[in-house]
Amino acid sequence: MEQRQKATRIWQAGVDAVSGYAATLTALNDIEAPDQILAVGKAAAAMTRAALDHFGPLPALVVTKDGHGDALPDHVRVIEASHPVPDIRSLQAGRALREMVQSMGSSSHLLLLASGGASSLAEDLVPGKTLANLEQLNRKLLSEGLNISEMNAERRKLSQIKGSGLLAQFKGAKATVLAISDVPGDDLNVIGSGIGALPEPRDFQGVARIVASNKHARAAAARLAMAEGAPVLANEECLHDDLKSIAARLGPRLRNMPEGVMVFGGEPTVVLPRNPGKGGRNQALALALAREIAGIAGLTLLVGGTDGTDGPTQAAGAIVDGTIWGDGAEKALRDADSGSYLERANALFVTGPTGTNVMDLIVAIRS
Ligand SMILES: O=C(O)[C@H](O)CO
């Protein structure tokens, strides 16, 4: 129990360090007041709250995931949409964003706050494509084990607002983009499929900045571990691979880990069966790692999505140790049903929406 609490504290320190509110507030210090705020992604509400606290009650349009749009003032227009597979509200949100950008005057300054999840939450399709095409594409992409860069290259092909398409329609004087990165390499053209990417030949002044990333979260987690007296044995962004390979690679390191803490970040890919059960990539990776450490005492792993939601579930991930792997685990892994198994084992890690999204974070503790 003590190790679970320690892992949770260290993981949470990582997430707190990249909170959408704090990261945005800090970045706003040297930015002039905009005329309009647009915010898209899982951290949109937290980022908007920071901008409103800093600048006062500016007009704002927030597009975010179901259940992530709370605690905003009444004057803010909030559109909640579906994630990870878009729905009709994603199209409404995409249209609202485009219309807002197109309606801004020639001297205007737009503040665009972008975070992960935007690919699904807002879309404005190229002519000839339908919601059914969009849903079908996303289901396919999510099940094939592609990395985010490969997925978003496909998503951009269907979109009028991704890959700098949104800002290409802005005729104002200045656009400032602040982004929280949930992609490897922090590439603005990949975050939310490039919803906040600046177009190359543009007639306005454009500034874009990453305000939080996985690196910041790992650094803060490692800092807390050290402050609590635990040697930090690893701090790596190494989870960009198919989750079976990641488990096979990390397994021996974890089994042989001396006393201390290891921190890993990134986003595993997963190939889903035709009818997946309950879970997400973090729960699946946690269970695959539970197999690797089965029977080992004094070792605890917290595997969690920093946004607080792992796939289409209410859990952020799971906390596992040497006692978790047991009857039914192999089948649950095979059927992409780790969530059901981990729930029965009382191993789910639940935080609710965190107000940020910088991919996933693993904290391993050995005592
Ligand atoms: O929305 C998306 O495309 C992913 O979260 C990456 O930003």
The ligand as a Tripos MOL2 file, in Angstrom:
@<TRIPOS>MOLECULE
LIG
    7     6     1     0     0
SMALL
NO_CHARGES

@<TRIPOS>ATOM
      1 O1         -5.5880   14.5160  -31.1110 O.co2     1 LIG1
      2 C1         -4.6280   13.8740  -31.4920 C.2       1 LIG1
      3 O2         -4.3490   13.7270  -32.6770 O.co2     1 LIG1
      4 C2         -3.6820   13.2330  -30.5410 C.3       1 LIG1
      5 O3         -4.0810   13.3850  -29.2210 O.3       1 LIG1
      6 C3         -2.3140   13.8100  -30.7700 C.3       1 LIG1
      7 O4         -2.2880   15.1550  -30.4820 O.3       1 LIG1
@<TRIPOS>BOND
     1     1     2 2
     2     2     3 1
     3     2     4 1
     4     4     5 1
     5     4     6 1
     6     6     7 1
@<TRIPOS>SUBSTRUCTURE
     1 LIG1         1 GROUP 0 **** ****
